[in-house]
Amino acid sequence: MTIAQTLLAATKQLSRAHIENPQLEAEILLAHILEKEQIWLHLNPEFLIEDSVNKEYMALVARRAEHEPLAYILQQREFWSLSFRVTKDTLIPRPDTELIVEIALALVKQKTWHRPSILDLGTGCGILALTLAHEIPEAFLVATDRSFSALIVAYQNAKRHGLESRVSLLQADWTESFRLCETGISSSEKGISSTKQGFHLVVSNPPYVAKKDKRLLAKEIFNYEPKRSLYSGKGGLEDIEKLIKAVPHILRKGGWFICEIAHDQGENVLQMSENTGMYKCVEIRKDLSGKDRVLIGKRA
């Protein structure tokens, strides 16, 4: 079959499955299989595809028709113009999370921190820690996740971008592996330590979907993305509340906590933060669609 014929068949199959952009996704998958740019497909519509290659391609199309996310099929996703490997052990990076990076970079630019110390809690495939390491060459970074499988992916991404010596990876459940001592923050893991007065920044994209709302998620999310990274108790606030209470104890005075939240959680997380008595300058930042997206607070 030619490229044109193959794309037509794939587009029809994806369209029947109610994939939103069937022709575009058919092209992305074929370009991936052929290891070509999409424009090459348009310039060579009569190119004959070998039967074995076509079979492999249509297998990927069938997976997408079952609503398996394109990022998992391709095993990569772009974030902040960087390419990251993703697997079913990690959430798929989303553009909204770039707001955390924007806020963190703005804070670093405003401050006179000589070597900013940054902790990424629940790093997944490593997008926050690695993007910040890429953008702030002088920063010291630690990234944690409770999933060892996710940390393997994060390490692969660190190597992909030449950042494996810049970011320390630690298997931990939120802040439990860190403790305050006379010399500052330390960890139970050998080789992991921070500055004497704690971290300048703590960033996180924790689970925040309420279990009662899980059926409202798209098939791509509900059926494929790791549940432990999505759901957080009945109201979706269990993990965020833990972080709000725990993070001030590992932040240096004047340090900042930046945390992604759901669009309907702004009022609740503001109240939680104020109730601790350990933050000031607490606010909610909105995403490009005007919805609440990120909590930021400064340690008092």
PyMOL commands that set and color helices and strands:
alter all, ss='L'
color gray80, all
select helices_A, chain A and resi 3-16+22-34+38-43+51-65+70-74+95-110+127-135+148-160+211-216+219-222+227-229+238-249+266-276
alter helices_A, ss='H'
color red, helices_A
select strands_A, chain A and resi 77-79+82-84+117-121+140-145+167-171+178-181+184-187+199-204+251-260+279-286+292-299
alter strands_A, ss='S'
color yellow, strands_A
deselect
rebuild
show_as cartoon
